[in-house]
Amino acid sequence: MARRCFALDLVDDRELIEEYERFHAAGTGWPAVIEHIRARGFEAMEIWRTGDRLFMIAEVADDFPRDVPVPPENDRWEELMWRFQRPLPHAAEGEKWVPMSRIFSLDEQ
């Protein structure tokens, strides 16, 4: 298992950010989307926010990302989430969650 971290920005609008957080509250995830996340090899995932910036911290399986069928609900979810999200300035075309590189580890000091 490995840890992966990603970043994404939200539209800087308080009401939209509150709505985005409601979509991500405990128990509100769409079951097919959650199943797809797990099927891709995510073992654990948390999303943290500061202002309009999001950080995703994930523990992934050794064979992540797995090539699995994408349920139609996933496409609808992603389309809905684009209402709230905006790519980082250096993101590739169409890229949402940008992978982050670890630059420091306390354990290695």
C-alpha positions in Angstrom: 0.0 0.0 0.0 1.2 3.5 -0.7 0.0 7.0 0.2 -0.9 9.4 -2.6 -1.9 13.1 -2.2 -3.7 15.3 -4.7 -4.8 18.9 -4.8 -7.8 20.7 -6.4 -9.3 24.2 -6.0 -13.0 25.0 -5.5 -14.8 28.0 -6.9 -14.2 30.8 -4.4 -17.8 31.2 -3.4 -18.9 30.5 0.2 -22.3 29.1 -0.7 -20.9 26.8 -3.3 -18.2 25.5 -0.9 -20.9 24.8 1.7 -22.9 22.9 -0.9 -19.8 21.0 -2.0 -19.2 20.0 1.6 -22.8 18.8 2.0 -22.3 16.5 -1.0 -19.2 15.0 0.8 -20.7 14.7 4.3 -20.7 11.3 5.9 -23.3 9.0 4.4 -24.1 11.2 1.4 -21.8 9.6 -1.1 -23.4 8.0 -4.1 -23.1 4.2 -3.6 -22.0 3.4 -7.2 -19.3 6.2 -7.0 -18.0 5.0 -3.7 -17.8 1.4 -5.0 -15.9 2.7 -8.1 -13.4 4.5 -5.9 -12.8 1.4 -4.0 -12.6 -0.8 -7.1 -9.9 1.5 -8.6 -7.7 0.6 -5.6 -8.3 3.3 -3.0 -8.1 1.7 0.4 -8.7 4.9 2.4 -9.3 8.5 1.4 -9.8 11.8 3.2 -10.4 15.2 1.6 -9.2 18.2 3.6 -10.0 21.9 2.9 -8.5 25.2 3.6 -10.2 28.2 2.0 -10.9 27.1 -1.5 -8.1 24.6 -1.8 -8.7 20.8 -1.3 -6.2 18.2 -0.5 -7.0 14.5 -0.9 -4.9 12.0 1.1 -5.3 8.5 -0.1 -3.9 5.1 0.8 -3.9 3.0 -2.4 -3.3 -0.6 -3.3 -0.1 -1.6 -4.9 -1.9 -2.1 -8.2 -3.5 1.4 -8.2 -5.0 2.6 -10.4 -6.9 -0.4 -11.5 -8.6 -0.4 -14.9 -12.3 -1.0 -14.0 -15.5 -0.2 -15.7 -16.9 3.3 -14.9 -20.5 3.3 -13.8 -22.8 5.9 -15.4 -23.3 7.4 -12.0 -19.7 8.3 -11.9 -19.9 10.4 -15.0 -22.9 12.2 -13.6 -21.1 12.8 -10.3 -18.1 14.3 -12.0 -20.2 16.5 -14.2 -22.0 17.8 -11.1 -18.8 18.4 -9.2 -17.4 20.6 -12.0 -19.9 23.2 -10.9 -17.9 23.6 -7.7 -14.4 22.8 -8.8 -11.7 24.7 -10.8 -8.5 23.2 -11.9 -5.2 24.3 -10.5 -3.3 26.8 -12.7 -0.7 24.2 -13.7 -3.2 21.3 -14.3 -3.3 19.5 -17.6 -6.3 20.1 -19.9 -9.3 18.4 -18.2 -7.3 17.3 -15.1 -9.1 17.8 -11.8 -7.1 16.3 -9.0 -3.5 17.1 -9.5 -1.0 14.6 -8.0 1.3 16.1 -5.4 5.0 15.2 -4.8 6.3 14.6 -1.3 9.2 16.9 -0.5 9.7 16.2 3.2 9.4 13.3 5.6 10.0 13.7 9.3 10.8 10.0 9.5 13.7 10.5 7.0 15.3 13.3 9.0 
